[in-house]
Amino acid sequence: MEKITHIKTYKTAHLSADAIAQLGKDGFALLDAQDVTRWMSLSLDDIESLKPYWNDLPHDASPMDGGRYRYRRYARLEASEIDGVQPLSHTPFVRSGFNAFEPLELALDIQPVAEDCVANPALHKIVDSLRCLFDLSVGGRHRWLVQLHPYRIQLDSDTFGFPTPEGLHMDCVDFVATMLLHRENVQGGTTLITDTMRKPLVEATLTDPMDLIVRDDNRTLFVVSAVKRMCPNSPAFRDALTLSFTRSE
């Protein structure tokens, strides 16, 4: 298993052919913040414009361990080369997937992402760049259902917080991308990716804003290790954006 403490850099100012090749060959791709910001044409102002939305995430009551450390919202989008990124009406989030042991099926009434966040130009750059990557990866031009999940793991005590309390799992979509927005005063949060036989493929830790992990959900499972507060008297949280893509045509 390849173990990476920080995301590897692809030396290019545009979407890397190496990243596309790795996604096709291994079922995942790892890109660091510098490469992502250049590829997606993101500026520091773009990144800063997204951060305030993570301060308004309601408590997520869905973690299977009953913990109160996770906060989130949910939105549905459609993305295509022809029509760009378009919002869809809000519906309950149907949580489908498989963990390492059994199928998962839950309908969750998660509060919607704010309209101005959905309309944020930086978010549209992220979604459309990923849409382009996945079009290139599978070949052709497609319409994609995009499920958008801004998450915060917030530690108000010395307890652990689990970004993926369901354990090692797949989400029953085509592709999943996880981008770090910010982490403050926490340790841990390492992503393990395995093949469908649960053989470990890679471990990687998102440490800088815009570090990105992309994986083929048909070929891989993943889990993120617990995060823990480092300094007891300072705020401790991990903010991430997870986007799942499913071909609709």
C-alpha angles and dihedrals in degrees: 000000000000111000119199124180091191132022114271118245122240107209101229139098092221138044103311121241085210090059092050090047093049092050090051096043103037104020094243141063130203122204129177126227096259093054093044095051092050094044093048094037091237122164130202088256089055091054093046091050090063100048099076092062089066089061090065102052116129123226114279110224095187104087108120093224092060093242123155097211101096127084126182151150131204138218138171123221137173119222130191138149091243101047102023119213117341129179119238129207116278118258134165112283111249107211107210126167148094128266122197092282115025147004118279123214123166135150109215126190098215120175114254126255111257114268093237090053091051088050094046109128092220091056090050090053090053094047095045093046090053090046089056091049092052093045088054092044096054097028127244134041117296144175112239132202104220120200110199122204122178106193135189124189105199123186114204093171139017092283123113125256122212119211089194107029090169089070128220106001151138124233102219093241130109102252137003126200125190120192126185116230099177143333125197129188096339136119128201125029095138117166119225117197121194136177120252090273087058093249107153113247106172144346120210136168123214104221107157131052109270096021103145139203119191124185141178103242093201091061107031145046126206145192132184119220123237121279123220134193114255105193112038098213100047132078113269125196145135118216119197138165117220120192125184121197125203123177111242094179 
